[in-house]
Every structure is written in structure tokens, then in C-alpha cells.
């Protein structure tokens, strides 16, 4: 998925993206988080800015509540 480096990614974006990862790869939330940090963020969760990093963390919390 292509990401525009100039935009802030939303909580809903990350919730949808991680749901897709969990379904398509048949993995747990914990495994999806590891995958996202490694592949999407290339090991640097702040690479798209602090707001996007915060939204990623909020999405994780939202998914944990389900």
C-alpha cells in the first residue's frame, strides 16, 4: 500500500490495515503489531510523524478492546 509521506494517517486507517493483516495472514494482534513496526514503519514508528505514531498506538488500544 502506498503512503503519502506528507499526510497524517488516521486511527481508522490503522484499525482497518491491522484488521486486514490479521485476517489475510491469519495472525494475532500482537503479530500484526510486530509486522507493522517491521514492514510498514521500517523499525521507526515515528517515520511518518508523531501524530501518525500516536494514531497507530490509539488503533492498537482500540483493537485490544474488541
C-alpha positions in Angstrom: 0.0 0.0 0.0 1.4 3.4 -1.0 1.6 6.0 1.7 1.9 9.8 1.1 4.6 10.9 3.5 3.0 14.4 3.8 -0.3 13.2 5.3 -1.2 12.1 8.8 -2.6 8.6 8.9 -5.8 8.2 11.0 -6.7 5.8 13.7 -9.4 4.2 11.5 -6.7 3.7 8.8 -4.6 1.7 11.1 -7.5 -0.2 12.6 -8.5 -1.2 9.0 -5.0 -2.0 8.0 -4.3 -4.2 11.0 -7.6 -6.0 10.6 -6.6 -6.8 7.1 -3.3 -8.1 8.2 -4.8 -10.3 10.9 -7.4 -11.7 8.5 -5.2 -12.2 5.4 -2.2 -13.6 7.3 -4.2 -15.3 10.0 -2.2 -13.8 12.8 -2.9 -12.3 16.2 -3.0 -8.6 17.0 0.4 -9.0 18.7 1.9 -10.5 15.5 0.2 -7.8 13.4 1.8 -5.1 15.5 5.2 -6.7 15.1 4.6 -6.9 11.3 3.5 -3.2 11.1 6.5 -2.0 13.1 8.9 -4.0 10.9 7.4 -3.7 7.4 5.3 -0.6 7.4 7.4 1.6 9.7 10.7 0.0 8.9 11.6 -0.1 12.6 10.9 3.6 13.2 7.3 4.2 14.3 7.8 8.0 14.1 8.9 8.0 10.5 5.5 9.4 9.4 5.4 11.9 12.2 4.4 11.9 15.9 0.7 12.3 15.1 0.7 9.3 12.9 2.6 7.3 15.6 0.0 8.4 18.2 -2.8 7.3 15.9 -1.1 3.9 15.4 -0.9 3.4 19.2 -4.5 4.5 19.6 -5.6 2.0 16.9 -3.8 -0.7 18.9 -5.7 0.2 22.0 -8.9 0.2 20.1 -8.3 -3.2 18.7 -7.4 -4.6 22.1 -10.8 -3.5 23.4 -12.6 -5.7 20.7 
